[in-house]
Amino acid sequence: MGRNGASTFSGFCGQHDTALFKPLDTKPLDVGDQEQLFLLAYRGITCEMHAIMTRVMQLQSLYTARVKRGVDTPNESSPAGQKALEQILLSWATWRYRFKYYDQPLLVQNFGDIVHDVIEFDNQPPCLAASSFITVKDVPITDELVGVAVNLHFSNVRGASGAGI
C-alpha cells in the first residue's frame, strides 16, 4: 500500500498537516536533511501526544460514568479516578516537552538541536512505516520527560532501502 493509501495520523486538519509536513511528504527522504529528520520526530511526538489526550478523554468519561452510576464517589480517591488523573498529568508533561523541544524550534526554523541516529538497511523490501514517541524513564510530573522519537521509513527505490531514525 502506498503512503497515500495508508492510514495516517489525523491530529491536524488537512490544510495544516499538508503545510507543516510538506518538506517531508513531497520529496524522497534525505537523512542528511535536518528539517526532514526534525519533522519525522515532530510527527512522532505529536501522534503520541494525540493518543495520550484521546486516552485522557476516554478514561475521564469512564470515570464520570462510574461516578454517575454510584460505583465511585466523586469526593474520594479511586483507582479509576487516579488513572484518569495520571493520564491528564502525562498529557500535560508530553505537551510541555513537545512545546519546549519541538514547537518553539519549529517556529524559528531551528531544526539542528534534535539529535538523530540513522541506521540504514540496504536491500530490504518495504514493509513498514511508523512514527512514535516513547518515554524512556518514569519521572515525577514536575520534572522533564525523557523520551525518544522512533521513526521507521522504508522506501522502494532501486534495491529498496530502509532507515530507522
VENQUI-V686468 format. One line per field, one symbol per residue. ss: DSSP state (a for helix, b for strand, c for the rest). burial: I if it has 24 or more other ideal C-beta (glycine too) atoms within 12 Angstrom, else O. A space follows every 50 residues. Layout:
ss->???
burial->???
This chain:
ss->cccccccccccccaaaaaaaaaaaaccccccccaaaaaaaaaaaaaaaaa aaaaaaaaaaaaaaaaaaacccccccccaaaaaaaaaaaaaaaaaaaaaa aaaaaaacccccccccccbbbbcccccccbbbbbbbbccccccccbbbbb bbbbbcccccbbbbc
burial->OOOOOOOIIOIOOOOOOOOIIOIIOOOOIOOOOIIIIIIIIIIIIIIIII IIOOOIOOIOOOIOOOOOOOOOOOOOOOOIIOOIOOIIIIIOIIIIIIOO IIOOOIOOOOIOOIOIOIOOOOOOOOOOIIIIIOIOOOOOOOOOIOIIII IIIIIOOOOOOIIII
